[in-house]
Amino acid sequence: MATEQILLRLPDHLVRRFKRAVPVRERSAFVGRLLIEALPPDNADDDPLYRAALLVEADEALNAEMAEWEDATRADGLDTPPRLP
């Protein structure tokens, strides 16, 4: 597997904790495991939240209703100047 070196800037206190907790020769693997767990999968199309968002964007009736609400509330609170005490 090809690898690439990257430069990260972290707060000093976090670097100290990292160095105390993770042995020198295990640090790259440790960070790699964290990234694998934290990042979305390569095939983001399989993400259920992403698929749900696509369905919402494609729903014409919902988009029309959202546009009506946006038009109705666009100036809410903007047409009257604030009251001074």
PDB file with SEQRES, HELIX, SHEET and CRYST1 records, atoms N, CA, C and O in Angstrom:
SEQRES   1 A   85  MET ALA THR GLU GLN ILE LEU LEU ARG LEU PRO ASP HIS          
SEQRES   2 A   85  LEU VAL ARG ARG PHE LYS ARG ALA VAL PRO VAL ARG GLU          
SEQRES   3 A   85  ARG SER ALA PHE VAL GLY ARG LEU LEU ILE GLU ALA LEU          
SEQRES   4 A   85  PRO PRO ASP ASN ALA ASP ASP ASP PRO LEU TYR ARG ALA          
SEQRES   5 A   85  ALA LEU LEU VAL GLU ALA ASP GLU ALA LEU ASN ALA GLU          
SEQRES   6 A   85  MET ALA GLU TRP GLU ASP ALA THR ARG ALA ASP GLY LEU          
SEQRES   7 A   85  ASP THR PRO PRO ARG LEU PRO                                  
HELIX    1 AA1 ASP A   12  ALA A   21  1                                  10    
HELIX    2 AA2 VAL A   24  GLU A   26  5                                   3    
HELIX    3 AA3 ARG A   27  ALA A   38  1                                  12    
HELIX    4 AA4 ALA A   44  ASP A   46  5                                   3    
HELIX    5 AA5 PRO A   48  ALA A   58  1                                  11    
HELIX    6 AA6 GLU A   60  THR A   73  1                                  14    
CRYST1    1.000    1.000    1.000  90.00  90.00  90.00 P 1           1          
ATOM      1  N   MET A   1       0.841  -1.163   0.000  1.00  0.00           N  
ATOM      2  CA  MET A   1       0.000   0.000   0.000  1.00  0.00           C  
ATOM      3  C   MET A   1       0.897   1.241   0.000  1.00  0.00           C  
ATOM      4  O   MET A   1       1.857   1.333   0.764  1.00  0.00           O  
ATOM      5  N   ALA A   2       0.560   2.188  -0.872  1.00  0.00           N  
ATOM      6  CA  ALA A   2       1.319   3.433  -0.933  1.00  0.00           C  
ATOM      7  C   ALA A   2       0.983   4.287   0.284  1.00  0.00           C  
ATOM      8  O   ALA A   2      -0.146   4.262   0.774  1.00  0.00           O  
ATOM      9  N   THR A   3       1.954   5.034   0.765  1.00  0.00           N  
ATOM     10  CA  THR A   3       1.730   5.925   1.896  1.00  0.00           C  
ATOM     11  C   THR A   3       2.196   7.318   1.538  1.00  0.00           C  
ATOM     12  O   THR A   3       2.958   7.514   0.591  1.00  0.00           O  
ATOM     13  N   GLU A   4       1.731   8.275   2.302  1.00  0.00           N  
ATOM     14  CA  GLU A   4       2.118   9.663   2.094  1.00  0.00           C  
ATOM     15  C   GLU A   4       2.324  10.306   3.451  1.00  0.00           C  
ATOM     16  O   GLU A   4       1.565  10.055   4.387  1.00  0.00           O  
ATOM     17  N   GLN A   5       3.324  11.113   3.554  1.00  0.00           N  
ATOM     18  CA  GLN A   5       3.602  11.810   4.802  1.00  0.00           C  
ATOM     19  C   GLN A   5       2.839  13.123   4.804  1.00  0.00           C  
ATOM     20  O   GLN A   5       2.802  13.830   3.797  1.00  0.00           O  
ATOM     21  N   ILE A   6       2.218  13.454   5.959  1.00  0.00           N  
ATOM     22  CA  ILE A   6       1.506  14.723   6.080  1.00  0.00           C  
ATOM     23  C   ILE A   6       1.997  15.450   7.330  1.00  0.00           C  
ATOM     24  O   ILE A   6       2.539  14.839   8.252  1.00  0.00           O  
ATOM     25  N   LEU A   7       1.797  16.737   7.339  1.00  0.00           N  
ATOM     26  CA  LEU A   7       2.184  17.565   8.480  1.00  0.00           C  
ATOM     27  C   LEU A   7       0.906  18.013   9.184  1.00  0.00           C  
ATOM     28  O   LEU A   7       0.010  18.575   8.555  1.00  0.00           O  
ATOM     29  N   LEU A   8       0.825  17.763  10.479  1.00  0.00           N  
ATOM     30  CA  LEU A   8      -0.316  18.186  11.282  1.00  0.00           C  
ATOM     31  C   LEU A   8       0.154  19.167  12.334  1.00  0.00           C  
ATOM     32  O   LEU A   8       1.240  19.013  12.893  1.00  0.00           O  
ATOM     33  N   ARG A   9      -0.644  20.160  12.604  1.00  0.00           N  
ATOM     34  CA  ARG A   9      -0.346  21.101  13.684  1.00  0.00           C  
ATOM     35  C   ARG A   9      -1.373  20.866  14.778  1.00  0.00           C  
ATOM     36  O   ARG A   9      -2.578  20.984  14.560  1.00  0.00           O  
ATOM     37  N   LEU A  10      -0.873  20.532  15.953  1.00  0.00           N  
ATOM     38  CA  LEU A  10      -1.734  20.237  17.093  1.00  0.00           C  
ATOM     39  C   LEU A  10      -1.286  21.053  18.296  1.00  0.00           C  
ATOM     40  O   LEU A  10      -0.118  21.430  18.391  1.00  0.00           O  
ATOM     41  N   PRO A  11      -2.208  21.328  19.214  1.00  0.00           N  
ATOM     42  CA  PRO A  11      -1.824  22.060  20.427  1.00  0.00           C  
ATOM     43  C   PRO A  11      -0.781  21.268  21.226  1.00  0.00           C  
ATOM     44  O   PRO A  11      -0.797  20.037  21.237  1.00  0.00           O  
ATOM     45  N   ASP A  12       0.119  21.988  21.890  1.00  0.00           N  
ATOM     46  CA  ASP A  12       1.202  21.355  22.651  1.00  0.00           C  
ATOM     47  C   ASP A  12       0.696  20.331  23.655  1.00  0.00           C  
ATOM     48  O   ASP A  12       1.255  19.240  23.764  1.00  0.00           O  
ATOM     49  N   HIS A  13      -0.359  20.673  24.391  1.00  0.00           N  
ATOM     50  CA  HIS A  13      -0.854  19.750  25.414  1.00  0.00           C  
ATOM     51  C   HIS A  13      -1.340  18.437  24.797  1.00  0.00           C  
ATOM     52  O   HIS A  13      -1.198  17.376  25.405  1.00  0.00           O  
ATOM     53  N   LEU A  14      -1.911  18.506  23.599  1.00  0.00           N  
ATOM     54  CA  LEU A  14      -2.382  17.293  22.931  1.00  0.00           C  
ATOM     55  C   LEU A  14      -1.213  16.457  22.424  1.00  0.00           C  
ATOM     56  O   LEU A  14      -1.245  15.228  22.492  1.00  0.00           O  
ATOM     57  N   VAL A  15      -0.197  17.117  21.922  1.00  0.00           N  
ATOM     58  CA  VAL A  15       0.998  16.411  21.458  1.00  0.00           C  
ATOM     59  C   VAL A  15       1.667  15.689  22.628  1.00  0.00           C  
ATOM     60  O   VAL A  15       2.095  14.543  22.486  1.00  0.00           O  
ATOM     61  N   ARG A  16       1.758  16.345  23.768  1.00  0.00           N  
ATOM     62  CA  ARG A  16       2.357  15.688  24.949  1.00  0.00           C  
ATOM     63  C   ARG A  16       1.574  14.435  25.340  1.00  0.00           C  
ATOM     64  O   ARG A  16       2.172  13.393  25.608  1.00  0.00           O  
ATOM     65  N   ARG A  17       0.249  14.528  25.373  1.00  0.00           N  
ATOM     66  CA  ARG A  17      -0.576  13.356  25.708  1.00  0.00           C  
ATOM     67  C   ARG A  17      -0.386  12.242  24.678  1.00  0.00           C  
ATOM     68  O   ARG A  17      -0.273  11.070  25.037  1.00  0.00           O  
ATOM     69  N   PHE A  18      -0.352  12.610  23.418  1.00  0.00           N  
ATOM     70  CA  PHE A  18      -0.174  11.648  22.329  1.00  0.00           C  
ATOM     71  C   PHE A  18       1.151  10.917  22.474  1.00  0.00           C  
ATOM     72  O   PHE A  18       1.211   9.691  22.376  1.00  0.00           O  
ATOM     73  N   LYS A  19       2.209  11.678  22.707  1.00  0.00           N  
ATOM     74  CA  LYS A  19       3.540  11.073  22.833  1.00  0.00           C  
ATOM     75  C   LYS A  19       3.655  10.179  24.067  1.00  0.00           C  
ATOM     76  O   LYS A  19       4.343   9.159  24.035  1.00  0.00           O  
ATOM     77  N   ARG A  20       2.989  10.558  25.144  1.00  0.00           N  
ATOM     78  CA  ARG A  20       3.009   9.714  26.350  1.00  0.00           C  
ATOM     79  C   ARG A  20       2.230   8.423  26.149  1.00  0.00           C  
ATOM     80  O   ARG A  20       2.628   7.371  26.648  1.00  0.00           O  
ATOM     81  N   ALA A  21       1.129   8.500  25.422  1.00  0.00           N  
ATOM     82  CA  ALA A  21       0.213   7.360  25.317  1.00  0.00           C  
ATOM     83  C   ALA A  21       0.540   6.391  24.189  1.00  0.00           C  
ATOM     84  O   ALA A  21       0.227   5.205  24.287  1.00  0.00           O  
ATOM     85  N   VAL A  22       1.169   6.880  23.109  1.00  0.00           N  
ATOM     86  CA  VAL A  22       1.374   6.030  21.934  1.00  0.00           C  
ATOM     87  C   VAL A  22       2.870   5.896  21.654  1.00  0.00           C  
ATOM     88  O   VAL A  22       3.549   6.902  21.449  1.00  0.00           O  
ATOM     89  N   PRO A  23       3.394   4.664  21.644  1.00  0.00           N  
ATOM     90  CA  PRO A  23       4.819   4.450  21.366  1.00  0.00           C  
ATOM     91  C   PRO A  23       5.214   4.984  19.981  1.00  0.00           C  
ATOM     92  O   PRO A  23       4.392   5.036  19.066  1.00  0.00           O  
ATOM     93  N   VAL A  24       6.460   5.370  19.850  1.00  0.00           N  
ATOM     94  CA  VAL A  24       6.968   6.010  18.632  1.00  0.00           C  
ATOM     95  C   VAL A  24       6.621   5.220  17.370  1.00  0.00           C  
ATOM     96  O   VAL A  24       6.102   5.793  16.413  1.00  0.00           O  
ATOM     97  N   ARG A  25       6.888   3.959  17.353  1.00  0.00           N  
ATOM     98  CA  ARG A  25       6.690   3.163  16.131  1.00  0.00           C  
ATOM     99  C   ARG A  25       5.235   2.774  15.881  1.00  0.00           C  
ATOM    100  O   ARG A  25       4.939   2.068  14.917  1.00  0.00           O  
ATOM    101  N   GLU A  26       4.338   3.223  16.732  1.00  0.00           N  
ATOM    102  CA  GLU A  26       2.917   2.887  16.559  1.00  0.00           C  
ATOM    103  C   GLU A  26       2.058   4.112  16.262  1.00  0.00           C  
ATOM    104  O   GLU A  26       0.840   3.987  16.127  1.00  0.00           O  
ATOM    105  N   ARG A  27       2.657   5.276  16.158  1.00  0.00           N  
ATOM    106  CA  ARG A  27       1.893   6.518  16.041  1.00  0.00           C  
ATOM    107  C   ARG A  27       1.166   6.645  14.707  1.00  0.00           C  
ATOM    108  O   ARG A  27       0.012   7.072  14.680  1.00  0.00           O  
ATOM    109  N   SER A  28       1.802   6.291  13.620  1.00  0.00           N  
ATOM    110  CA  SER A  28       1.134   6.393  12.317  1.00  0.00           C  
ATOM    111  C   SER A  28      -0.068   5.458  12.250  1.00  0.00           C  
ATOM    112  O   SER A  28      -1.136   5.845  11.775  1.00  0.00           O  
ATOM    113  N   ALA A  29       0.108   4.239  12.723  1.00  0.00           N  
ATOM    114  CA  ALA A  29      -0.997   3.277  12.715  1.00  0.00           C  
ATOM    115  C   ALA A  29      -2.130   3.755  13.608  1.00  0.00           C  
ATOM    116  O   ALA A  29      -3.302   3.588  13.271  1.00  0.00           O  
ATOM    117  N   PHE A  30      -1.789   4.346  14.742  1.00  0.00           N  
ATOM    118  CA  PHE A  30      -2.790   4.856  15.675  1.00  0.00           C  
ATOM    119  C   PHE A  30      -3.636   5.945  15.011  1.00  0.00           C  
ATOM    120  O   PHE A  30      -4.865   5.897  15.055  1.00  0.00           O  
ATOM    121  N   VAL A  31      -2.974   6.915  14.402  1.00  0.00           N  
ATOM    122  CA  VAL A  31      -3.689   7.997  13.722  1.00  0.00           C  
ATOM    123  C   VAL A  31      -4.494   7.439  12.555  1.00  0.00           C  
ATOM    124  O   VAL A  31      -5.623   7.869  12.322  1.00  0.00           O  
ATOM    125  N   GLY A  32      -3.933   6.494  11.825  1.00  0.00           N  
ATOM    126  CA  GLY A  32      -4.648   5.874  10.716  1.00  0.00           C  
ATOM    127  C   GLY A  32      -5.940   5.213  11.175  1.00  0.00           C  
ATOM    128  O   GLY A  32      -6.979   5.356  10.529  1.00  0.00           O  
ATOM    129  N   ARG A  33      -5.877   4.483  12.297  1.00  0.00           N  
ATOM    130  CA  ARG A  33      -7.086   3.832  12.825  1.00  0.00           C  
ATOM    131  C   ARG A  33      -8.135   4.869  13.226  1.00  0.00           C  
ATOM    132  O   ARG A  33      -9.325   4.688  12.968  1.00  0.00           O  
ATOM    133  N   LEU A  34      -7.691   5.950  13.855  1.00  0.00           N  
ATOM    134  CA  LEU A  34      -8.631   7.009  14.237  1.00  0.00           C  
ATOM    135  C   LEU A  34      -9.325   7.607  13.016  1.00  0.00           C  
ATOM    136  O   LEU A  34     -10.530   7.861  13.039  1.00  0.00           O  
ATOM    137  N   LEU A  35      -8.558   7.829  11.957  1.00  0.00           N  
ATOM    138  CA  LEU A  35      -9.131   8.410  10.748  1.00  0.00           C  
ATOM    139  C   LEU A  35     -10.116   7.455  10.086  1.00  0.00           C  
ATOM    140  O   LEU A  35     -11.170   7.875   9.610  1.00  0.00           O  
ATOM    141  N   ILE A  36      -9.774   6.182  10.057  1.00  0.00           N  
ATOM    142  CA  ILE A  36     -10.683   5.189   9.464  1.00  0.00           C  
ATOM    143  C   ILE A  36     -12.007   5.183  10.205  1.00  0.00           C  
ATOM    144  O   ILE A  36     -13.068   5.114   9.584  1.00  0.00           O  
ATOM    145  N   GLU A  37     -11.952   5.254  11.528  1.00  0.00           N  
ATOM    146  CA  GLU A  37     -13.178   5.249  12.334  1.00  0.00           C  
ATOM    147  C   GLU A  37     -13.976   6.546  12.189  1.00  0.00           C  
ATOM    148  O   GLU A  37     -15.206   6.518  12.224  1.00  0.00           O  
ATOM    149  N   ALA A  38     -13.296   7.672  12.028  1.00  0.00           N  
ATOM    150  CA  ALA A  38     -13.964   8.968  12.062  1.00  0.00           C  
ATOM    151  C   ALA A  38     -14.467   9.453  10.700  1.00  0.00           C  
ATOM    152  O   ALA A  38     -15.450  10.191  10.632  1.00  0.00           O  
ATOM    153  N   LEU A  39     -13.806   9.047   9.623  1.00  0.00           N  
ATOM    154  CA  LEU A  39     -14.174   9.566   8.303  1.00  0.00           C  
ATOM    155  C   LEU A  39     -15.277   8.734   7.668  1.00  0.00           C  
ATOM    156  O   LEU A  39     -15.392   7.537   7.931  1.00  0.00           O  
ATOM    157  N   PRO A  40     -16.095   9.377   6.823  1.00  0.00           N  
ATOM    158  CA  PRO A  40     -17.115   8.608   6.114  1.00  0.00           C  
ATOM    159  C   PRO A  40     -16.439   7.650   5.126  1.00  0.00           C  
ATOM    160  O   PRO A  40     -15.299   7.879   4.720  1.00  0.00           O  
ATOM    161  N   PRO A  41     -17.127   6.595   4.746  1.00  0.00           N  
ATOM    162  CA  PRO A  41     -16.533   5.640   3.816  1.00  0.00           C  
ATOM    163  C   PRO A  41     -16.289   6.270   2.446  1.00  0.00           C  
ATOM    164  O   PRO A  41     -16.896   7.282   2.096  1.00  0.00           O  
ATOM    165  N   ASP A  42     -15.396   5.655   1.682  1.00  0.00           N  
ATOM    166  CA  ASP A  42     -15.105   6.156   0.338  1.00  0.00           C  
ATOM    167  C   ASP A  42     -16.355   6.211  -0.525  1.00  0.00           C  
ATOM    168  O   ASP A  42     -16.526   7.129  -1.326  1.00  0.00           O  
ATOM    169  N   ASN A  43     -17.219   5.233  -0.360  1.00  0.00           N  
ATOM    170  CA  ASN A  43     -18.441   5.191  -1.152  1.00  0.00           C  
ATOM    171  C   ASN A  43     -19.538   5.959  -0.416  1.00  0.00           C  
ATOM    172  O   ASN A  43     -20.465   5.366   0.136  1.00  0.00           O  
ATOM    173  N   ALA A  44     -19.418   7.294  -0.418  1.00  0.00           N  
ATOM    174  CA  ALA A  44     -20.334   8.153   0.334  1.00  0.00           C  
ATOM    175  C   ALA A  44     -21.774   8.007  -0.151  1.00  0.00           C  
ATOM    176  O   ALA A  44     -22.699   8.349   0.585  1.00  0.00           O  
ATOM    177  N   ASP A  45     -21.985   7.511  -1.362  1.00  0.00           N  
ATOM    178  CA  ASP A  45     -23.334   7.311  -1.868  1.00  0.00           C  
ATOM    179  C   ASP A  45     -24.086   6.278  -1.045  1.00  0.00           C  
ATOM    180  O   ASP A  45     -25.316   6.259  -1.073  1.00  0.00           O  
ATOM    181  N   ASP A  46     -23.385   5.419  -0.314  1.00  0.00           N  
ATOM    182  CA  ASP A  46     -24.025   4.408   0.509  1.00  0.00           C  
ATOM    183  C   ASP A  46     -24.402   4.930   1.886  1.00  0.00           C  
ATOM    184  O   ASP A  46     -25.039   4.214   2.658  1.00  0.00           O  
ATOM    185  N   ASP A  47     -24.030   6.145   2.207  1.00  0.00           N  
ATOM    186  CA  ASP A  47     -24.338   6.739   3.501  1.00  0.00           C  
ATOM    187  C   ASP A  47     -25.832   7.032   3.569  1.00  0.00           C  
ATOM    188  O   ASP A  47     -26.344   7.777   2.733  1.00  0.00           O  
ATOM    189  N   PRO A  48     -26.546   6.466   4.545  1.00  0.00           N  
ATOM    190  CA  PRO A  48     -27.995   6.661   4.607  1.00  0.00           C  
ATOM    191  C   PRO A  48     -28.408   8.126   4.760  1.00  0.00           C  
ATOM    192  O   PRO A  48     -29.433   8.534   4.214  1.00  0.00           O  
ATOM    193  N   LEU A  49     -27.632   8.916   5.487  1.00  0.00           N  
ATOM    194  CA  LEU A  49     -27.970  10.333   5.624  1.00  0.00           C  
ATOM    195  C   LEU A  49     -27.801  11.078   4.306  1.00  0.00           C  
ATOM    196  O   LEU A  49     -28.594  11.961   3.978  1.00  0.00           O  
ATOM    197  N   TYR A  50     -26.771  10.721   3.558  1.00  0.00           N  
ATOM    198  CA  TYR A  50     -26.539  11.346   2.251  1.00  0.00           C  
ATOM    199  C   TYR A  50     -27.687  10.991   1.306  1.00  0.00           C  
ATOM    200  O   TYR A  50     -28.195  11.853   0.589  1.00  0.00           O  
ATOM    201  N   ARG A  51     -28.093   9.717   1.308  1.00  0.00           N  
ATOM    202  CA  ARG A  51     -29.201   9.293   0.441  1.00  0.00           C  
ATOM    203  C   ARG A  51     -30.490  10.009   0.838  1.00  0.00           C  
ATOM    204  O   ARG A  51     -31.261  10.417  -0.031  1.00  0.00           O  
ATOM    205  N   ALA A  52     -30.730  10.166   2.139  1.00  0.00           N  
ATOM    206  CA  ALA A  52     -31.928  10.874   2.595  1.00  0.00           C  
ATOM    207  C   ALA A  52     -31.898  12.334   2.149  1.00  0.00           C  
ATOM    208  O   ALA A  52     -32.922  12.879   1.738  1.00  0.00           O  
ATOM    209  N   ALA A  53     -30.745  12.956   2.229  1.00  0.00           N  
ATOM    210  CA  ALA A  53     -30.624  14.352   1.791  1.00  0.00           C  
ATOM    211  C   ALA A  53     -30.907  14.478   0.301  1.00  0.00           C  
ATOM    212  O   ALA A  53     -31.550  15.436  -0.128  1.00  0.00           O  
ATOM    213  N   LEU A  54     -30.438  13.528  -0.488  1.00  0.00           N  
ATOM    214  CA  LEU A  54     -30.712  13.554  -1.930  1.00  0.00           C  
ATOM    215  C   LEU A  54     -32.211  13.421  -2.199  1.00  0.00           C  
ATOM    216  O   LEU A  54     -32.751  14.097  -3.074  1.00  0.00           O  
ATOM    217  N   LEU A  55     -32.879  12.547  -1.443  1.00  0.00           N  
ATOM    218  CA  LEU A  55     -34.323  12.382  -1.620  1.00  0.00           C  
ATOM    219  C   LEU A  55     -35.073  13.655  -1.258  1.00  0.00           C  
ATOM    220  O   LEU A  55     -36.022  14.036  -1.943  1.00  0.00           O  
ATOM    221  N   VAL A  56     -34.650  14.312  -0.186  1.00  0.00           N  
ATOM    222  CA  VAL A  56     -35.292  15.568   0.216  1.00  0.00           C  
ATOM    223  C   VAL A  56     -35.102  16.623  -0.866  1.00  0.00           C  
ATOM    224  O   VAL A  56     -36.048  17.334  -1.206  1.00  0.00           O  
ATOM    225  N   GLU A  57     -33.903  16.732  -1.408  1.00  0.00           N  
ATOM    226  CA  GLU A  57     -33.636  17.724  -2.451  1.00  0.00           C  
ATOM    227  C   GLU A  57     -34.441  17.445  -3.708  1.00  0.00           C  
ATOM    228  O   GLU A  57     -34.796  18.381  -4.424  1.00  0.00           O  
ATOM    229  N   ALA A  58     -34.740  16.180  -3.996  1.00  0.00           N  
ATOM    230  CA  ALA A  58     -35.461  15.817  -5.205  1.00  0.00           C  
ATOM    231  C   ALA A  58     -36.976  15.925  -5.038  1.00  0.00           C  
ATOM    232  O   ALA A  58     -37.692  15.853  -6.037  1.00  0.00           O  
ATOM    233  N   ASP A  59     -37.489  16.093  -3.833  1.00  0.00           N  
ATOM    234  CA  ASP A  59     -38.925  16.144  -3.567  1.00  0.00           C  
ATOM    235  C   ASP A  59     -39.466  17.515  -3.966  1.00  0.00           C  
ATOM    236  O   ASP A  59     -39.276  18.494  -3.244  1.00  0.00           O  
ATOM    237  N   GLU A  60     -40.140  17.585  -5.114  1.00  0.00           N  
ATOM    238  CA  GLU A  60     -40.614  18.870  -5.638  1.00  0.00           C  
ATOM    239  C   GLU A  60     -41.666  19.507  -4.736  1.00  0.00           C  
ATOM    240  O   GLU A  60     -41.652  20.720  -4.530  1.00  0.00           O  
ATOM    241  N   ALA A  61     -42.577  18.700  -4.198  1.00  0.00           N  
ATOM    242  CA  ALA A  61     -43.616  19.247  -3.333  1.00  0.00           C  
ATOM    243  C   ALA A  61     -43.000  19.854  -2.073  1.00  0.00           C  
ATOM    244  O   ALA A  61     -43.390  20.942  -1.649  1.00  0.00           O  
ATOM    245  N   LEU A  62     -42.050  19.156  -1.484  1.00  0.00           N  
ATOM    246  CA  LEU A  62     -41.384  19.672  -0.286  1.00  0.00           C  
ATOM    247  C   LEU A  62     -40.606  20.942  -0.603  1.00  0.00           C  
ATOM    248  O   LEU A  62     -40.630  21.897   0.175  1.00  0.00           O  
ATOM    249  N   ASN A  63     -39.917  20.959  -1.739  1.00  0.00           N  
ATOM    250  CA  ASN A  63     -39.166  22.152  -2.121  1.00  0.00           C  
ATOM    251  C   ASN A  63     -40.091  23.346  -2.343  1.00  0.00           C  
ATOM    252  O   ASN A  63     -39.743  24.472  -1.988  1.00  0.00           O  
ATOM    253  N   ALA A  64     -41.279  23.106  -2.932  1.00  0.00           N  
ATOM    254  CA  ALA A  64     -42.238  24.190  -3.143  1.00  0.00           C  
ATOM    255  C   ALA A  64     -42.733  24.724  -1.799  1.00  0.00           C  
ATOM    256  O   ALA A  64     -42.844  25.935  -1.612  1.00  0.00           O  
ATOM    257  N   GLU A  65     -43.030  23.817  -0.863  1.00  0.00           N  
ATOM    258  CA  GLU A  65     -43.487  24.246   0.459  1.00  0.00           C  
ATOM    259  C   GLU A  65     -42.391  25.024   1.187  1.00  0.00           C  
ATOM    260  O   GLU A  65     -42.662  26.042   1.823  1.00  0.00           O  
ATOM    261  N   MET A  66     -41.150  24.538   1.089  1.00  0.00           N  
ATOM    262  CA  MET A  66     -40.038  25.239   1.737  1.00  0.00           C  
ATOM    263  C   MET A  66     -39.854  26.633   1.139  1.00  0.00           C  
ATOM    264  O   MET A  66     -39.532  27.577   1.861  1.00  0.00           O  
ATOM    265  N   ALA A  67     -40.055  26.770  -0.173  1.00  0.00           N  
ATOM    266  CA  ALA A  67     -39.936  28.076  -0.822  1.00  0.00           C  
ATOM    267  C   ALA A  67     -41.015  29.024  -0.321  1.00  0.00           C  
ATOM    268  O   ALA A  67     -40.753  30.208  -0.106  1.00  0.00           O  
ATOM    269  N   GLU A  68     -42.254  28.501  -0.129  1.00  0.00           N  
ATOM    270  CA  GLU A  68     -43.327  29.327   0.413  1.00  0.00           C  
ATOM    271  C   GLU A  68     -42.977  29.826   1.812  1.00  0.00           C  
ATOM    272  O   GLU A  68     -43.169  31.002   2.121  1.00  0.00           O  
ATOM    273  N   TRP A  69     -42.465  28.935   2.655  1.00  0.00           N  
ATOM    274  CA  TRP A  69     -42.087  29.326   4.011  1.00  0.00           C  
ATOM    275  C   TRP A  69     -40.961  30.361   3.987  1.00  0.00           C  
ATOM    276  O   TRP A  69     -40.948  31.305   4.777  1.00  0.00           O  
ATOM    277  N   GLU A  70     -40.024  30.166   3.068  1.00  0.00           N  
ATOM    278  CA  GLU A  70     -38.918  31.123   2.979  1.00  0.00           C  
ATOM    279  C   GLU A  70     -39.434  32.498   2.580  1.00  0.00           C  
ATOM    280  O   GLU A  70     -39.031  33.510   3.154  1.00  0.00           O  
ATOM    281  N   ASP A  71     -40.334  32.532   1.587  1.00  0.00           N  
ATOM    282  CA  ASP A  71     -40.912  33.809   1.165  1.00  0.00           C  
ATOM    283  C   ASP A  71     -41.703  34.456   2.295  1.00  0.00           C  
ATOM    284  O   ASP A  71     -41.631  35.669   2.494  1.00  0.00           O  
ATOM    285  N   ALA A  72     -42.459  33.644   3.034  1.00  0.00           N  
ATOM    286  CA  ALA A  72     -43.308  34.171   4.107  1.00  0.00           C  
ATOM    287  C   ALA A  72     -42.505  34.675   5.298  1.00  0.00           C  
ATOM    288  O   ALA A  72     -42.966  35.562   6.017  1.00  0.00           O  
ATOM    289  N   THR A  73     -41.331  34.136   5.517  1.00  0.00           N  
ATOM    290  CA  THR A  73     -40.557  34.495   6.711  1.00  0.00           C  
ATOM    291  C   THR A  73     -39.291  35.294   6.408  1.00  0.00           C  
ATOM    292  O   THR A  73     -38.524  35.611   7.317  1.00  0.00           O  
ATOM    293  N   ARG A  74     -39.075  35.611   5.165  1.00  0.00           N  
ATOM    294  CA  ARG A  74     -37.826  36.277   4.769  1.00  0.00           C  
ATOM    295  C   ARG A  74     -37.578  37.554   5.552  1.00  0.00           C  
ATOM    296  O   ARG A  74     -36.447  37.803   5.971  1.00  0.00           O  
ATOM    297  N   ALA A  75     -38.600  38.368   5.762  1.00  0.00           N  
ATOM    298  CA  ALA A  75     -38.412  39.657   6.420  1.00  0.00           C  
ATOM    299  C   ALA A  75     -38.784  39.623   7.897  1.00  0.00           C  
ATOM    300  O   ALA A  75     -38.851  40.676   8.531  1.00  0.00           O  
ATOM    301  N   ASP A  76     -39.023  38.470   8.451  1.00  0.00           N  
ATOM    302  CA  ASP A  76     -39.409  38.386   9.864  1.00  0.00           C  
ATOM    303  C   ASP A  76     -38.408  39.124  10.744  1.00  0.00           C  
ATOM    304  O   ASP A  76     -37.222  38.798  10.795  1.00  0.00           O  
ATOM    305  N   GLY A  77     -38.933  40.125  11.429  1.00  0.00           N  
ATOM    306  CA  GLY A  77     -38.107  40.865  12.366  1.00  0.00           C  
ATOM    307  C   GLY A  77     -37.189  41.886  11.726  1.00  0.00           C  
ATOM    308  O   GLY A  77     -36.484  42.606  12.433  1.00  0.00           O  
ATOM    309  N   LEU A  78     -37.181  41.965  10.415  1.00  0.00           N  
ATOM    310  CA  LEU A  78     -36.259  42.889   9.747  1.00  0.00           C  
ATOM    311  C   LEU A  78     -36.903  44.207   9.355  1.00  0.00           C  
ATOM    312  O   LEU A  78     -36.206  45.178   9.061  1.00  0.00           O  
ATOM    313  N   ASP A  79     -38.251  44.247   9.348  1.00  0.00           N  
ATOM    314  CA  ASP A  79     -38.921  45.448   8.856  1.00  0.00           C  
ATOM    315  C   ASP A  79     -39.187  46.480   9.953  1.00  0.00           C  
ATOM    316  O   ASP A  79     -39.593  47.601   9.647  1.00  0.00           O  
ATOM    317  N   THR A  80     -38.970  46.132  11.205  1.00  0.00           N  
ATOM    318  CA  THR A  80     -39.180  47.082  12.289  1.00  0.00           C  
ATOM    319  C   THR A  80     -37.855  47.324  13.010  1.00  0.00           C  
ATOM    320  O   THR A  80     -37.129  46.380  13.320  1.00  0.00           O  
ATOM    321  N   PRO A  81     -37.549  48.581  13.273  1.00  0.00           N  
ATOM    322  CA  PRO A  81     -36.281  48.853  13.974  1.00  0.00           C  
ATOM    323  C   PRO A  81     -36.378  48.395  15.423  1.00  0.00           C  
ATOM    324  O   PRO A  81     -37.469  48.373  15.993  1.00  0.00           O  
ATOM    325  N   PRO A  82     -35.265  48.035  16.015  1.00  0.00           N  
ATOM    326  CA  PRO A  82     -35.289  47.587  17.423  1.00  0.00           C  
ATOM    327  C   PRO A  82     -35.678  48.757  18.336  1.00  0.00           C  
ATOM    328  O   PRO A  82     -35.358  49.915  18.069  1.00  0.00           O  
ATOM    329  N   ARG A  83     -36.376  48.413  19.415  1.00  0.00           N  
ATOM    330  CA  ARG A  83     -36.776  49.425  20.389  1.00  0.00           C  
ATOM    331  C   ARG A  83     -35.615  49.741  21.307  1.00  0.00           C  
ATOM    332  O   ARG A  83     -34.887  48.848  21.739  1.00  0.00           O  
ATOM    333  N   LEU A  84     -35.450  51.004  21.598  1.00  0.00           N  
ATOM    334  CA  LEU A  84     -34.419  51.423  22.540  1.00  0.00           C  
ATOM    335  C   LEU A  84     -35.052  51.500  23.928  1.00  0.00           C  
ATOM    336  O   LEU A  84     -36.218  51.875  24.048  1.00  0.00           O  
ATOM    337  N   PRO A  85     -34.317  51.157  24.962  1.00  0.00           N  
ATOM    338  CA  PRO A  85     -34.871  51.195  26.328  1.00  0.00           C  
ATOM    339  C   PRO A  85     -35.163  52.594  26.800  1.00  0.00           C  
ATOM    340  O   PRO A  85     -35.630  52.781  27.924  1.00  0.00           O  
TER     341      PRO A  85                                                      
END                                                                             
